Amino acid sequence: MCQLCAGCSFARYDPRFYGQAPSADSRTLMLRRSLNVLARETCHMFGIEHCVCFRCLMNGSSHLAESDARPLHLFPEDLRKLQWSIGFDVVERYRRLRDFHRQAGFEDEA
């Protein structure tokens, strides 16, 4: 039986970590950053490596600004790898993600 495990820290995703005062969009920013790292680490657990071909969730980053620039979606080849690993309906997945992104206030992703 294969077990997957990942550890994630969200401390540096809070603007207060950098001595910045919370703003009206701090909660949305922290949620987006947290979702980004959780989705990336989950993809890594399924064997998906960093993507260098297109703008993708799996792009590497050297600093927070690069991480913030990453979209929450996968490049089609990486999406196909994930689908092959766990099996899902791609159209239904995107419908549900669209609805979630709208509810969370991520209009650029919706």
C-alpha positions as semicolon CSV with decimal commas, in nm:
position;residue;x (nm);y (nm);z (nm)
1;M;0,000;0,000;0,000
2;C;0,139;0,338;-0,102
3;Q;0,094;0,629;0,136
4;L;0,142;0,989;0,032
5;C;0,239;1,260;0,276
6;A;0,331;1,628;0,251
7;G;0,405;1,898;0,501
8;C;0,322;2,262;0,431
9;S;0,375;2,581;0,628
10;F;0,159;2,885;0,560
11;A;0,334;3,133;0,791
12;R;0,515;3,317;0,511
13;Y;0,191;3,359;0,313
14;D;0,055;3,607;0,570
15;P;0,160;3,967;0,494
16;R;0,213;4,015;0,870
17;F;0,504;3,769;0,847
18;Y;0,687;4,043;0,652
19;G;0,583;4,318;0,892
20;Q;0,309;4,449;0,663
21;A;-0,024;4,562;0,802
22;P;-0,323;4,345;0,705
23;S;-0,529;4,490;0,422
24;A;-0,882;4,433;0,300
25;D;-0,762;4,160;0,062
26;S;-0,516;3,988;0,303
27;R;-0,750;3,696;0,367
28;T;-0,805;3,636;-0,006
29;L;-0,431;3,662;-0,070
30;M;-0,353;3,410;0,206
31;L;-0,620;3,172;0,074
32;R;-0,483;3,194;-0,280
33;R;-0,125;3,139;-0,162
34;S;-0,230;2,844;0,055
35;L;-0,430;2,682;-0,225
36;N;-0,135;2,729;-0,457
37;V;0,107;2,544;-0,230
38;L;-0,143;2,270;-0,142
39;A;-0,228;2,204;-0,506
40;R;0,140;2,203;-0,607
41;E;0,244;1,966;-0,330
42;T;-0,047;1,735;-0,407
43;C;0,062;1,725;-0,772
44;H;0,419;1,647;-0,662
45;M;0,285;1,353;-0,460
46;F;0,141;1,216;-0,785
47;G;0,478;1,245;-0,957
48;I;0,426;1,571;-1,145
49;E;0,750;1,767;-1,161
50;H;0,807;2,140;-1,212
51;C;0,681;2,271;-1,547
52;V;0,908;2,486;-1,762
53;C;0,700;2,487;-2,081
54;F;0,413;2,724;-2,006
55;R;0,267;2,939;-1,731
56;C;0,144;2,668;-1,495
57;L;0,075;2,587;-1,131
58;M;0,382;2,364;-1,145
59;N;0,626;2,642;-1,242
60;G;0,910;2,671;-0,996
61;S;0,972;2,989;-0,801
62;S;1,261;3,148;-0,617
63;H;1,064;3,406;-0,422
64;L;0,714;3,503;-0,316
65;A;0,650;3,736;-0,611
66;E;0,715;3,447;-0,852
67;S;0,486;3,223;-0,649
68;D;0,213;3,487;-0,654
69;A;0,245;3,512;-1,033
70;R;0,174;3,140;-1,079
71;P;-0,180;3,054;-1,186
72;L;-0,386;2,801;-0,990
73;H;-0,439;2,587;-1,299
74;L;-0,228;2,323;-1,466
75;F;-0,075;2,327;-1,813
76;P;-0,267;2,067;-2,023
77;E;0,014;1,810;-2,017
78;D;0,036;1,825;-1,638
79;L;-0,344;1,812;-1,612
80;R;-0,341;1,495;-1,821
81;K;-0,075;1,341;-1,594
82;L;-0,293;1,411;-1,291
83;Q;-0,602;1,275;-1,467
84;W;-0,414;0,958;-1,559
85;S;-0,301;0,917;-1,196
86;I;-0,636;0,961;-1,022
87;G;-0,903;0,969;-1,293
88;F;-1,161;1,247;-1,316
89;D;-1,384;1,420;-1,568
90;V;-1,184;1,722;-1,688
91;V;-1,490;1,927;-1,789
92;E;-1,661;1,867;-1,455
93;R;-1,338;1,952;-1,272
94;Y;-1,315;2,287;-1,451
95;R;-1,681;2,363;-1,383
96;R;-1,632;2,301;-1,014
97;L;-1,307;2,498;-1,006
98;R;-1,476;2,791;-1,184
99;D;-1,754;2,793;-0,928
100;F;-1,507;2,773;-0,638
101;H;-1,285;3,048;-0,781
102;R;-1,582;3,278;-0,823
103;Q;-1,697;3,213;-0,467
104;A;-1,344;3,273;-0,333
105;G;-1,306;3,599;-0,528
106;F;-1,043;3,470;-0,772
107;E;-1,201;3,622;-1,081
108;D;-0,879;3,595;-1,281
109;E;-0,888;3,218;-1,232
110;A;-1,264;3,181;-1,284
